[in-house]
Amino acid sequence: MALTFYKFHGAGNDFVLFDNRNGHFGRVSTDTQKLIRYLCDRHMGIGADGVILLGNSGDADFAMEYYNSDGNPGSFCGNGGRCIVAFAHALNLVNEKVFFLASDGYHEALINHFESNHWDISLKMKDVSDFYGSKKEYCLNTGSPHLVLFSKSVSDKDIVREGRKIRYSARFAPDGINVNFAEVLADNRIRMRTYERGVENETMACGTGATAVALAAWKSGVRSQQNSYKLIANGGELRVSFEPPNTETGFFSNIWLSGQVVLVFKGNLLINVDNITQNTTS
């Protein structure tokens, strides 16, 4: 069975997407985890940080199903959410205002601009209340669990070595955590690099991580006009805005993650994945 796929990226955070409204993806292989690991392999497959399936939803424009490159279902992915909105737009399923179902519930999105396979998309994130830490270190959940570490010279750090050590530490066992290293450049500009669990490597950008860094910066006392921050990742720039906690709820609310999304290419999956014998990893 030939299956059409699409490769998108959001600030370098890249994904392979399938229109699975007909359920064909599950018929390609008897081993879904093996298939996803193959697709995400940057030498043997297409290469990506994850795989996203667009499915049907009875009360939303579509449903999003996300898998990490290790083949396991992932928690919510912010850049993946922005990419699937662009994908739905390319399929003529949505207009400028979008409403979809993900693993953590319903999300709104706005297509701010579109031109020649390039989009600027804003995605509304869930309110954040699960938050603790100090001036230099914060733990919070922005759809996925994140640790934010503020330091200097982030560009010089060995992100894989340092991030992996923390991700697999007893402190965050058994599920682990995503690890973000952040450096404040100016009041509203922050350089960041992320080690992502499930990918088990540094990614070019991370949407839930960018959200976590922006909220942690506000919590640490780095304030910005209109509570809007620019996050500088290796793959590009992301924007995060929000309303800070109030005395009534204590939640960060009205959180929006914005930035560019690009359709890189589309193709057809022709290989019989069940015949692959090697242990493919991303």
C-alpha positions in Angstrom: 0.0 0.0 0.0 1.4 3.4 -1.0 0.8 6.1 1.6 1.3 9.8 1.0 3.3 11.7 3.7 4.1 15.3 4.3 7.3 16.7 5.9 6.8 19.9 7.9 8.9 21.8 10.4 8.3 24.6 12.9 11.5 26.5 13.7 13.4 23.3 12.7 11.4 21.0 14.9 10.4 18.5 12.1 7.6 16.0 11.7 6.2 13.5 9.2 2.5 13.9 8.9 -0.2 11.6 7.4 -3.9 12.2 6.6 -5.3 9.3 8.6 -9.0 10.1 8.3 -9.4 6.8 6.4 -7.4 4.8 8.9 -4.8 3.6 6.3 -1.8 4.3 8.5 -2.5 1.5 10.8 -2.7 -1.0 7.9 0.9 -0.3 6.6 2.6 -2.3 9.3 1.7 -4.8 12.1 4.2 -3.0 14.3 3.3 0.7 14.6 6.3 1.5 16.9 8.7 -0.1 14.4 7.1 1.9 11.5 7.4 5.2 13.3 11.0 4.6 14.3 11.8 3.7 10.7 10.1 6.9 9.4 11.9 9.1 11.8 15.4 7.5 11.2 17.5 10.2 9.6 19.6 7.7 7.7 17.3 4.8 6.7 13.9 6.7 6.7 12.5 10.1 6.1 14.0 11.7 9.2 12.0 13.6 11.8 11.5 14.3 15.5 8.1 12.7 15.4 5.1 11.4 13.5 1.7 13.1 13.5 -1.6 11.6 12.3 -4.5 13.8 11.3 -7.8 12.0 12.2 -11.5 12.6 12.4 -13.1 14.4 15.3 -16.9 14.6 15.8 -16.8 18.0 17.5 -13.6 19.7 16.2 -12.0 20.3 12.8 -9.7 17.3 13.3 -7.9 15.2 15.8 -4.1 15.1 16.4 -2.3 11.9 17.3 1.4 12.4 18.1 4.3 9.9 18.3 7.8 10.6 19.4 10.7 9.3 17.2 11.2 6.4 19.5 7.8 5.1 18.4 5.9 5.8 21.6 2.9 8.0 21.9 4.0 11.4 23.1 2.5 14.1 25.3 1.3 17.3 23.6 3.7 18.8 21.1 3.5 22.6 20.6 5.3 22.8 17.3 3.7 19.6 16.1 0.3 21.3 16.9 1.3 24.3 14.8 2.4 22.0 11.9 -0.8 19.9 11.9 -2.8 23.2 11.6 -0.7 24.1 8.5 -1.3 20.6 7.2 -5.0 20.8 7.7 -5.0 24.2 5.9 -3.0 22.6 3.0 -5.7 19.9 2.8 -8.4 22.6 2.7 -9.9 21.4 5.9 -9.7 24.7 7.8 -9.6 28.5 7.2 -7.9 31.1 9.4 -9.5 30.0 12.7 -8.9 26.4 13.8 -10.2 24.2 16.6 -8.8 20.7 17.1 -8.5 17.8 19.6 -5.1 16.7 20.9 -3.9 14.4 23.7 -4.3 17.1 26.4 -7.7 18.3 25.1 -9.0 20.9 22.7 -6.9 23.7 21.2 -7.5 26.9 19.3 -5.2 28.1 16.5 -4.9 31.1 14.2 -3.3 31.2 10.8 -1.8 34.7 10.8 -0.2 34.5 7.4 0.2 32.1 4.5 2.3 32.3 1.4 3.9 29.6 -0.8 4.1 26.7 1.7 5.1 29.0 4.5 2.7 29.8 7.4 2.8 31.9 10.5 0.6 30.2 13.1 -0.4 30.9 16.6 -1.5 28.1 18.9 -3.3 28.5 22.2 -1.8 26.4 24.9 -3.4 25.0 28.0 -3.4 27.1 31.2 -0.4 26.4 33.4 -0.6 26.0 37.2 1.7 23.1 38.0 4.8 25.2 38.6 7.6 25.2 41.2 11.2 26.3 41.4 13.6 29.2 42.2 15.4 32.0 40.3 17.6 29.7 38.2 15.6 26.4 38.0 11.9 25.8 37.4 9.8 22.7 36.8 6.4 23.1 35.0 4.0 21.3 32.7 3.0 23.1 29.5 1.4 20.1 27.9 4.6 18.2 28.4 6.8 18.2 31.6 9.8 20.6 31.4 12.8 21.6 33.5 14.1 25.1 32.7 17.7 26.0 33.7 18.8 29.6 33.4 22.6 30.1 32.8 25.1 31.8 30.6 26.9 30.7 27.5 24.1 28.3 26.5 25.6 28.0 23.0 28.7 26.3 24.4 26.9 23.6 26.5 27.0 19.9 25.7 23.2 19.7 25.6 23.0 16.0 24.9 25.3 15.0 27.7 24.0 17.4 30.3 20.3 17.0 29.2 20.4 13.2 29.1 22.0 13.0 32.6 19.1 15.1 34.0 16.4 13.4 32.0 17.4 9.9 33.3 18.2 11.0 36.8 16.4 9.4 39.8 14.9 12.8 40.6 12.6 12.6 37.5 12.2 8.8 37.4 10.4 6.9 36.0 9.0 9.1 33.2 11.9 11.5 32.8 11.6 15.2 31.8 12.4 17.5 28.9 15.4 19.7 29.8 15.7 23.4 28.6 18.8 25.5 28.9 18.0 29.2 28.7 20.0 32.4 28.6 18.4 35.8 28.9 19.7 38.1 26.1 17.4 41.1 26.7 14.2 41.8 28.5 12.1 39.9 26.0 14.7 37.8 24.1 15.9 34.5 25.4 18.2 32.0 23.8 17.2 28.4 24.5 18.3 24.8 23.7 16.3 21.7 24.5 16.9 18.0 25.2 13.7 16.2 24.4 12.7 12.9 25.9 11.3 10.5 23.4 13.6 12.0 20.8 16.5 11.4 23.2 18.5 14.2 21.6 18.7 17.9 21.2 16.0 19.2 18.9 16.2 22.4 16.7 13.3 23.9 18.7 10.6 22.8 21.1 7.2 24.5 21.4 6.2 23.4 24.8 9.8 24.1 25.9 9.6 27.6 24.5 6.4 28.1 26.4 8.0 26.8 29.6 11.0 29.1 29.2 8.9 32.2 28.7 6.7 31.5 31.8 9.8 30.6 33.8 11.4 33.9 32.8 8.4 35.9 34.0 8.4 33.9 37.2 12.1 34.6 37.7 11.6 38.4 37.4 12.5 38.9 33.8 9.5 40.9 32.7 8.5 42.0 29.2 6.1 44.6 27.8 2.7 43.0 27.3 4.1 39.7 28.7 5.4 38.7 25.2 8.8 36.9 24.7 10.9 35.9 21.8 12.6 32.5 22.1 15.7 32.1 20.0 16.2 28.4 19.2 18.8 26.8 16.9 16.1 26.3 14.2 14.5 29.8 14.4 12.5 32.1 16.5 9.3 31.4 18.4 7.0 33.9 20.2 5.1 33.3 23.4 2.6 35.6 25.0 0.3 35.1 28.0 -1.6 36.6 30.9 0.3 36.2 34.2 -1.3 34.5 37.3 -4.0 36.5 39.1 -5.1 36.1 42.7 -8.3 34.3 41.8 -6.9 31.4 39.8 -3.1 31.4 40.2 -2.9 30.2 36.6 -0.9 31.4 33.6 -3.7 31.8 31.1 -4.4 32.9 27.5 -1.0 31.4 26.5 -0.2 31.6 22.8 2.8 30.0 21.0 3.5 31.5 17.6 6.0 31.2 14.7 6.8 30.0 11.3 5.8 26.6 9.8 7.1 25.3 6.5 6.0 22.5 4.3 9.4 20.9 3.3 8.1 18.2 0.8 5.6 15.5 0.2 6.1 12.0 -1.0 4.9 8.4 -1.1 5.8 5.7 1.4 6.3 2.5 -0.7 8.5 0.2 1.4 7.1 -2.8 3.2 8.2 -1.9 6.8 7.4 -5.4 8.0 10.3 -6.7 6.0 12.8 -4.4 7.7 14.9 -6.5 10.1 17.3 -4.0 11.5 16.7 -2.2 14.8 16.0 1.3 13.4 16.4 4.3 15.8 16.2 8.0 15.3 
